[in-house]
Amino acid sequence: MDPGSRWRNLPSGPSLKHLTDPSYGIPREQQKAALQELTRAHVESFNYAVHEGLGLAVQAIPPFEFAFKDERISFTILDAVISPPTVPKGTICKEANVYPAECRGRRSTYRGKL
């Protein structure tokens, strides 16, 4: 299959005809190949940064050494984890998970604890 062939049969403009479909907004089991290809680089770079990249960044931090009461202390960071974004504590809600669209609507950040 020609790599450029998946881009040839795309619609010429947006369509609103499926907005009243009951399954609108529910992802299909098999996503469109063009959409997967379009977002692949972003998803892969994010996954690398969160998994392997974060570990490498932590390893690159030199130990912090200082003296305390005639003793030499060395402080080393061994590992780091980024938690998924959640609704702030004290917020009344049924679901603690938060999603990017909700954060845009609230004008808040989409971040997790490090």
N, C-alpha and C positions, 0 to 999 in steps of 0.2 A: 504494500500500500504506500502510495506517495505521501510523504509527511505533510505536504501542503493541501492534500485533498480534503482533509477534515474541515478546512476553513472555507471551502467553496460553496457549501450548501447552507450557509447561515442566512437567517432572514435579513431583509434589507432594512428593516426598521423595527421599533418596539411594537408589541401587541398587548392589549389589555383584555383579550377575549377569554382568558382562563381565570380571571380574578374571582368569578362566581363559582368555580369548581370547588367542591367540598375538600378535595385533596390539595388545594392550593397552599403552597408553603411547606408541604411535607416532602422532604427529599426522597427521590426515587432510589431504589436499590442500585441501579446502574446510572451513574452520572454521565453527563455529556462529555465526550473525550476532549472537545475543544476547551471547555470550561476547566477540566482537570489540568490540561496542559498550560492554560493561561495562569493558573494559580500555583502550579507545582514549585516554581523557584522560591516564591514567598513562603510557602508552607515548609519546604525543606530547609530553608535558611533559618526560620524560626525554631524548628525542631532541633537543628544542630546547635543553635545558640543556647537553648534551654537545657539540653542534655550534655553533649560533649564540650561545647564552648564554655559553659559556666564552670565545669570542672577544670578545664585548662586555665581559665582566668584565675580561679582560686589557687591553683598550683603555682602560678606566676607571682603571687603576692609573697614578698620576702617576710620572714619572721620578724616580729617587732620585739626588740630586746630592751630591757630597762633594769635599773637597779632599785631594790626596795629593801631597806633595813639590812644592809650588808650582804644581800643576796642578788644574784643575777637571774632575772626572770625572762623567759622567752615565750612570746604569745604567737601561736601559729594557727591559722584558719585551715582546717582539713577538708571541709566540704561545705557546699551551699545548696539550698533547695528553694525554688520559687513555688509558692503555694498558689492554687487557682484563685482568681478574683472572687470575692464574696461581698454580700451586702454588709455595710458597716454595722457593728454591734449596736443594739438599742433601736434599730429600725424595725418597725412592725411589718412582717412579711411572712408568707407561707414558705417561700423557697429562698434559701440562703445564696444559691448560685446567682451570678449576675452575668449578663451578656453584653457584647459591645453596643448593640442597638439601644439597650436600656440605658447604658452609660451616656450615650450621645443624647438621649432624651432628657436625662437628669442633669446633663452638663457636668458629669463627674468623670473621674479617671477609671480606666479599666486596668487595675493593677492588683497583684497579689503580693503577699509578704515574702521577703527574702530572708 
